[in-house]
Amino acid sequence: MLQWLMPYKRSSLMTMQPPPYLVNEHYDDRYFDVVNAIEEAKHVYFRGVGIMDVLSAARPGRKEFRIGETGFGAGRLLIALMDFLDNCGITDIAITYNSVELHPVTSERMESILDVFRPETGPLIDQLVRVYSRVEISKPGWHRIQLTRPFGVLNLNLWIGEALEMVHALTIPCDAWFLDGHGPKKNPAMWRHELLMVIGEKTVTGGTCATFTVAGEVRRGLMAAGFSVEQRPGFGGKKSVLKGLKL
Ligand SMILES: C[S@@+](CC[C@H](N)C(=O)[O-])C[C@H]1O[C@@H](n2cnc3c(N)ncnc32)[C@H](O)[C@@H]1O
């Protein structure tokens, strides 16, 4: 229990409620489970898609990796990814990170949401909030941001709008997908058949996907989209999570 409460601010401890800025009011769901959400990202998503295997095996000159994310939120997965890559011992990689957000948060709210990770990733949060504050979030379509890091360069292509539009707009398929658009009960649209089918089309053969949910409709949808799926041990009290391999 203590572990659940620790990251919450003192005022929230009194009510046992998550801080209001952590709840996405459009889906009545949290942006992420606050306990160890950086470690959770590494376990569920980065190990789930086998990013280190791909980057370590890449031939010289091809150290690039294309990621798709459904549900940018406040950028927690992106912060966790940059932290992971900064410390993975690889340099000179180019990451293209295609993400999408239908209800973009302001940069002030992004900062509040990410604040809980400040002890581990403060400079990364500052860098992301600084560049994100220049994004015109009321303008639909692509917004492109480049971040230079010790591991190399990260090109963030953020689509403001609906997930299906973003996936259709991709001209180059992704090596891996992070599927993180709230649970299928709270937000079935993010897991609809039509969207998962297009994600399958926009994934290279041998590419991967990972998600926190093992719901039957998600597994069936991913299989219909051309992935073989496998449950892996979960994280932080969650029994299992899912990874997929594009056949
Ligand atoms: C669980 S949150 C994302 C968390 C984020 N990946 C992180 O690690 O902080 C899911 C996000 O998906 C967005 N979203 C939900 N449905 C969407 C849709 N149909 N198209 C685009 N974004 C959507 C929500 O607004 C929310 O910000």
The ligand as an SDF file (V2000), in Angstrom:
LIG
                    3D

 27 29  0  0  0  0  0  0  0  0999 V2000
   -2.7910    6.0380  -21.3100 C   0  0  0  0  0  0  0  0  0  0  0  0
   -2.6060    7.6130  -22.0800 S   0  0  0  0  0  0  0  0  0  0  0  0
   -1.0070    7.6230  -22.7830 C   0  0  0  0  0  0  0  0  0  0  0  0
    0.0800    7.5230  -21.8830 C   0  0  0  0  0  0  0  0  0  0  0  0
    1.4040    7.7860  -22.5110 C   0  0  0  0  0  0  0  0  0  0  0  0
    1.7690    6.7940  -23.5000 N   0  0  0  0  0  0  0  0  0  0  0  0
    2.3860    7.8260  -21.3870 C   0  0  0  0  0  0  0  0  0  0  0  0
    3.1720    6.9110  -21.2540 O   0  0  0  0  0  0  0  0  0  0  0  0
    2.3510    8.7980  -20.6440 O   0  0  0  0  0  0  0  0  0  0  0  0
   -3.5090    7.3850  -23.6080 C   0  0  0  0  0  0  0  0  0  0  0  0
   -3.5640    8.6090  -24.4700 C   0  0  0  0  0  0  0  0  0  0  0  0
   -4.2160    8.2870  -25.6830 O   0  0  0  0  0  0  0  0  0  0  0  0
   -4.9990    9.4050  -26.0840 C   0  0  0  0  0  0  0  0  0  0  0  0
   -6.0300    8.9080  -26.9810 N   0  0  0  0  0  0  0  0  0  0  0  0
   -7.1190    8.1960  -26.6410 C   0  0  0  0  0  0  0  0  0  0  0  0
   -7.8370    7.8640  -27.7280 N   0  0  0  0  0  0  0  0  0  0  0  0
   -7.1830    8.3740  -28.7910 C   0  0  0  0  0  0  0  0  0  0  0  0
   -7.4030    8.3290  -30.1920 C   0  0  0  0  0  0  0  0  0  0  0  0
   -8.4700    7.7130  -30.7010 N   0  0  0  0  0  0  0  0  0  0  0  0
   -6.5060    8.9170  -30.9970 N   0  0  0  0  0  0  0  0  0  0  0  0
   -5.4120    9.5450  -30.4770 C   0  0  0  0  0  0  0  0  0  0  0  0
   -5.1440    9.6170  -29.1490 N   0  0  0  0  0  0  0  0  0  0  0  0
   -6.0200    9.0400  -28.3190 C   0  0  0  0  0  0  0  0  0  0  0  0
   -5.5270    9.9350  -24.7730 C   0  0  0  0  0  0  0  0  0  0  0  0
   -5.9550   11.2750  -24.8620 O   0  0  0  0  0  0  0  0  0  0  0  0
   -4.3260    9.7520  -23.8390 C   0  0  0  0  0  0  0  0  0  0  0  0
   -3.5330   10.8810  -23.7740 O   0  0  0  0  0  0  0  0  0  0  0  0
  1  2  1  0
  2  3  1  0
  2 10  1  0
  3  4  1  0
  4  5  1  0
  5  6  1  0
  5  7  1  0
  7  8  2  0
  7  9  1  0
 10 11  1  0
 11 12  1  0
 11 26  1  0
 12 13  1  0
 13 14  1  0
 13 24  1  0
 14 15  1  0
 14 23  1  0
 15 16  2  0
 16 17  1  0
 17 18  1  0
 17 23  2  0
 18 19  1  0
 18 20  2  0
 20 21  1  0
 21 22  2  0
 22 23  1  0
 24 25  1  0
 24 26  1  0
 26 27  1  0
M  CHG  2   2   1   9  -1
M  END
$$$$
